[in-house]
């Protein structure tokens, strides 16, 4: 069981740890973006639990999780790298790269409903986009895998194309599927494809930064700070 938490004090996450530790067969890993949390304290006396906790240099997140989310994912990416999953120094680009497609997202995020599509390593960005837009009341988001979109979900556009936009989060291995799918949709429906040149966890984290920027842009268009 892998448990991830920003503060380590939410009642649900503590109950999840207790339930996991009650199962004698469970090996539990815990990552907490706050030192000396109740979650960490609960895990210390159990030999089957391993806890890694740290303090965010940026301080506590605002209303929407940003710094804790990225920090946790980078740490998981580094752990994955130790197993041979990533090239050396995989995260050096993150502080400087800005996707020029963000400005093209304006017609999409101004629509009442947004269909968010992705596949593989792009799906975490899809889910985070839906979460942030819903929690900040920025718009209605339908989040789905590109491969499920063809199984009836495209019918929404046939009935509600005037109120709907499309955003796709794509890693290089999904490029062909993305282009083929979008080519079949009505050109009148605004769409934007947020692409990353990176595969694997690098691509996921790069796309998450773009979700943050799109959320910020949507807030400015509506006159408030969603964070």
C-alpha positions in Angstrom: 0.0 0.0 0.0 1.3 3.4 -0.9 -0.1 6.4 1.0 0.6 10.0 -0.1 -0.4 13.0 2.0 0.3 16.7 2.1 -0.3 17.3 5.8 -0.6 13.8 7.2 -3.5 14.7 9.4 -6.6 14.2 7.3 -9.0 11.8 9.1 -9.6 9.7 6.0 -5.9 9.2 5.3 -5.2 8.2 9.0 -8.1 5.7 8.8 -6.6 4.3 5.6 -3.3 3.8 7.3 -4.9 2.1 10.3 -6.8 -0.2 8.0 -3.7 -1.0 6.0 -1.6 -1.8 9.2 -4.4 -4.0 10.5 -3.8 -6.4 7.6 -0.8 -8.6 8.5 0.1 -9.0 4.8 0.4 -5.3 4.0 3.7 -3.6 3.4 3.0 0.2 3.7 4.9 3.0 2.2 4.1 6.6 3.3 5.2 9.9 1.8 4.1 13.1 3.7 4.9 16.7 2.8 5.0 17.7 6.5 7.4 16.5 9.1 6.2 15.0 12.4 2.6 14.5 11.3 0.0 12.3 13.0 0.4 9.9 10.0 4.2 9.6 10.5 3.7 9.1 14.3 1.2 6.3 13.7 3.6 4.5 11.4 6.7 4.6 13.6 5.9 1.6 15.8 5.1 -0.8 12.9 7.9 -2.7 11.2 5.8 -3.1 8.0 5.5 0.6 7.5 8.2 2.9 6.0 7.6 6.7 6.2 9.4 9.4 4.4 8.4 12.9 5.5 9.7 16.3 4.5 8.9 20.0 4.8 8.0 22.1 1.8 10.3 25.0 1.4 7.4 26.9 -0.2 5.2 26.5 2.8 1.7 25.3 2.9 -0.4 25.1 -0.3 -3.3 27.5 -0.9 -6.8 26.2 -1.7 -5.6 24.0 -4.5 -2.7 21.5 -4.1 0.3 22.6 -6.2 3.6 22.6 -4.4 2.9 19.5 -2.4 1.6 17.6 -5.5 4.7 18.4 -7.6 7.1 17.8 -4.8 5.6 14.4 -4.1 5.6 13.4 -7.7 9.2 14.5 -8.2 10.2 12.4 -5.2 8.4 9.4 -6.6 10.1 10.0 -9.9 13.5 10.1 -8.3 12.7 6.8 -6.6 11.6 5.3 -9.9 14.9 6.6 -11.4 16.9 4.7 -8.8 15.3 1.6 -10.3 16.5 2.6 -13.8 13.3 4.2 -15.0 14.6 7.6 -15.9 17.7 9.2 -17.4 20.2 11.1 -15.2 19.1 14.5 -13.9 15.6 14.1 -15.3 14.0 17.2 -13.7 16.4 20.0 -14.5 14.2 21.5 -17.2 11.1 22.0 -15.0 11.8 25.4 -13.7 12.3 27.1 -17.1 10.1 25.4 -19.7 6.8 27.2 -20.6 4.4 25.7 -23.1 3.4 28.3 -25.7 0.1 26.4 -26.2 -1.3 27.8 -23.0 -2.5 31.0 -24.6 -4.3 28.9 -27.3 -6.4 27.4 -24.5 -8.4 30.6 -23.9 -11.3 29.7 -26.3 -11.5 26.2 -24.6 -11.5 27.2 -21.0 -14.1 29.9 -21.6 -16.6 27.2 -22.6 -19.2 26.0 -20.0 -18.1 22.3 -20.4 -14.6 21.1 -21.2 -13.8 17.5 -22.3 -10.3 16.6 -20.9 -8.7 13.7 -22.8 -5.4 11.9 -22.3 -3.8 8.4 -22.3 -1.1 6.7 -20.4 1.3 9.1 -18.7 -1.0 12.0 -19.6 -3.9 10.8 -17.5 -2.7 12.2 -14.2 -2.8 15.7 -15.8 -6.4 14.9 -17.0 -7.5 14.0 -13.5 -5.8 17.0 -11.9 -7.3 19.3 -14.5 -10.8 18.0 -13.6 -10.1 18.3 -9.9 -8.8 21.8 -10.0 -11.5 23.2 -12.3 -14.3 21.5 -10.2 -13.0 22.5 -6.8 -12.4 26.1 -7.9 -15.8 26.2 -9.7 -14.1 27.1 -13.0 -16.1 24.9 -15.2 -17.7 21.5 -15.8 -15.0 18.9 -16.9 -15.6 15.5 -18.4 -12.3 13.5 -17.8 -11.8 10.4 -19.9 -9.2 8.2 -21.6 -8.9 8.9 -25.3 -9.6 5.2 -25.9 -12.9 5.4 -24.1 -13.9 8.6 -25.8 -14.9 6.7 -29.0 -17.3 4.5 -27.0 -20.2 6.8 -27.0 -18.7 9.8 -25.1 -18.2 11.7 -28.4 -22.0 11.9 -28.7 -22.0 14.8 -26.2 -20.5 16.9 -29.0 -23.3 16.1 -31.4 -25.8 17.6 -28.9 -23.8 20.3 -27.1 -21.0 21.4 -29.3 -21.8 25.1 -28.9 -21.0 25.0 -25.2 -18.1 22.5 -25.2 -14.3 22.8 -25.6 -11.7 20.1 -25.7 -8.3 19.9 -24.1 -5.9 17.0 -24.6 -2.8 16.2 -22.5 -0.4 14.2 -24.6 3.0 12.6 -24.3 5.0 11.6 -27.4 3.7 8.0 -27.5 0.1 9.2 -27.7 0.7 11.7 -30.6 -0.8 9.5 -33.4 -3.9 8.6 -31.4 -4.5 12.2 -30.5 -4.2 13.5 -34.0 -6.4 10.8 -35.5 -9.1 11.4 -32.9 -9.1 15.2 -33.2 -9.2 15.0 -37.0 -12.6 13.3 -36.7 -14.2 16.0 -34.6 -16.2 19.0 -35.8 -13.8 21.9 -36.6 -16.3 24.3 -34.9 -15.4 22.9 -31.5 -12.5 24.7 -29.9 -9.7 22.5 -28.9 -6.1 22.7 -27.6 -3.5 19.9 -27.3 -1.0 20.4 -24.5 2.0 18.3 -25.6 5.2 17.5 -23.7 8.4 16.2 -25.4 9.0 13.9 -22.5 7.7 10.4 -21.8 7.2 8.7 -18.5 7.1 10.5 -15.2 8.9 13.5 -16.7 6.0 14.0 -19.1 3.4 13.7 -16.4 5.1 16.3 -14.2 5.6 18.6 -17.2 1.9 18.4 -18.0 1.0 19.0 -14.4 2.8 22.4 -14.6 0.7 23.2 -17.6 -2.5 22.3 -15.7 -1.5 24.8 -13.0 -0.9 27.5 -15.6 -4.3 26.8 -17.3 -6.1 26.9 -13.9 -4.4 30.3 -13.2 -5.4 31.6 -16.6 -9.0 30.4 -16.2 -9.1 32.2 -12.8 -7.8 35.5 -14.3 -10.4 35.3 -17.1 -13.1 35.0 -14.4 -11.7 37.6 -12.2 -10.4 35.7 -9.2 -7.4 33.6 -7.9 -8.4 29.9 -7.8 -5.4 29.1 -5.6 
